[in-house]
Amino acid sequence: MLVENSDKFLLVLSISFESLALILQFLLFSELSEGIPVLTDEGEEVGRSVAAAKKGITEVVVSRIVMAVPGMGGSYFDTTQKI
């Protein structure tokens, strides 16, 4: 039972990283190379930040991987289940 759940976890993880690679390559390349706009409270652009782009993309990737985990069957994190 534990092996099956580990396999599911690795499958989800590998698919997540593969989709991340495609997203970074095709959609987010300009954000990573040029940065994202930094705005004032009034909405005026004061510059661009590569660091903010990296932080934002990292947070989105981590949240997408975490959101995919419950769909693996649920028993992977079930501490009451006996092995």
N, C-alpha and C positions, 0 to 999 in steps of 0.2 A: 504494500500500500504506500509506503513512504517513497519507494522508487518511482512509482507512477506519478506522485505529486511532484517530486523533484524534476521529473521529465517535463511535466506540464509547465513548471516554473521556468525551466531553461528554455523551453520553446517560446513562451511569452517574452522572456527576456531577449532572446535572439531576434525575434520578430520586431520587438521594440527598437533594438539597436539598428536593425536593417532599415526600418522606416525612418529612423532618425538620420541615418546617413543620406538617404534620398532627400529628406526635407532640407537638411543643411546644404546639400549640394545644389539643389535646384531653386529652392524658395528663399532661403535665408542667407545666401552667400553675400549679397550686397549689405545686409545688416551686419554681418560679421566683419566685412572688410571696410565698410564706410561708417558703421555705427548707426545708432538710432537717434532721432531728434530729441534734444533736451529742451523742455519748454518751461516758461515761467508760469505763474498762476494765471496770468492774463492770456496765455496761449502763444506767446511770442517765442520763436526758436532762438535759443542763445548759443547753440552748438550741437555737436553730435558726440555720442559716447559709444565706443566699442565695448567698454567694460559693462555698461548697462545692457547692451545687446546680449553679451555672453551670459550675464546673470539671468536675464529674462528667459532666454532659450533653455538654460540649464533647469530652471524652475519648471518650465512647461514639460520638458522631457521627463523629469523625475515624477511629476504629478501624473503624467500619462501612463508611466510604468506602474505606479502604485494603483491607479484606477483599474488597470488590467488584471491585477492579482486576484481580486475576488471572483472573477469569472473563470478561474482555473478549477473550480470545484468546491472550494470552501474548506475542505478537510485538511488542506496543507497547513493552515494556521489554527486548526481545531485542537486545543490542548487537552480536551477531554477524551479524545479518541485514543484507544489503546493500539499499539503497534504489535 
